[in-house]
Amino acid sequence: METVVSGIRSTGNLHLGNYFGAIRNFIKMQHEHSCYFFIADYHSLTTHPTPENLHQNVRQVLAEYLAAGLDPEVATLYVQSDLPEVSELYLLLNMNAYIGELERTTSFKDKVRKQPDNVNAGLLTYPVLMAADIIIHRATKVPVGKDQEQNLEMSRKFAKRFNRMYGVDYFQEPYPYNFGEELIKIPGLDGSGKMGKSEGNGIYLSDSEKVIRKKVMSAVTDQGPQTPNSPISEPIQNLFSIMNVVSEPDTLKFFRDRYADCTIRYGDLKKQLAADINQMVAPIRERIEEISENEALLRKVAKMGAEKARESAQKTIREVREIIGFKPF
Ligand code: TYM
């Protein structure tokens, strides 16, 4: 049995990228490993939410975790800010994280490009906080999508550096984990790039059937294949990629064959895709509605998770302080 940690930022509702990149594996792993899944609300502060939004978003993501199938009796579900130990480890790791390497990460460079007016130090040290989240439980496996690969490489770097610096073999190196071979990237339906909250192209687990249909029907396409077996453009490949995770294999094959022999009608492809997404999402959506009204349940889960997670975090902080050389008088 290994220790598993993963988190999702509380910057909005969960979308299909979060589900297929992360949550689906959380559900599978919870019964086999010792799992800690959390809501990254400290991380969400880089985008400056209002106090009302901050709490509302955490609440929503917690309800969605449960609705998607995470069992709080089996896995430890908690809110990141309920673990002040994480911020202490973050501070300690920051001392050995170098500005140059942080500035070179793709996600930081992306943010600088996308939000030049808000390049805060929290964005720069985002991978350090993420490393703290993971190694605070001394986890070895981290179920994430492809976009988090580099952040995890940084986590391994910080864990190894700590060991080297203090001549210990304390932290193990955490590796990204997916049940298939490759880490997953769910694309958006706006032509290129990934599906994401900040990209504004999400199909959410809480979306109604009507909203899903509208989003899928307005997906970017091309003029259609002109010759048999012509290469597939990115927007069409994106539709197929989502179909690959939500539809039956025969359905995907049917449309791929129609593409190959140039008889495909994108309208039909989209209608089928919208129906299949809705079928997958509908039971989760119903549970989200039910659970988000159950204040007592949410409170109980968050409290139970915080207690279990703190126990593990406090042990690590105690040991790390000792390794570093802090001594009580
Ligand atoms: P976040 O909130 O952006 O995404 C949460 C999880 O969903 C995955 N994901 C995707 N996977 C495939 N295709 C997509 N389009 C897609 N969009 C999102 C992400 O890979 C991630 O697994 N930094 C993290 C949160 C975090 C964390 C951690 C994760 C904080 N500390 C420690 C793991 C361990 C983030 O912003 O994820």
Residues whose N, C-alpha, C, O or C-beta is under 5 A from the ligand:
A	BS01	TYM	V5 S6 G7 I8 R9 G17 N18 G21 A22 A40 H43 M130 D133 P143 V144 G145 K146 D147 Q148 I184 K185 I186 P187 K194 M195 G196
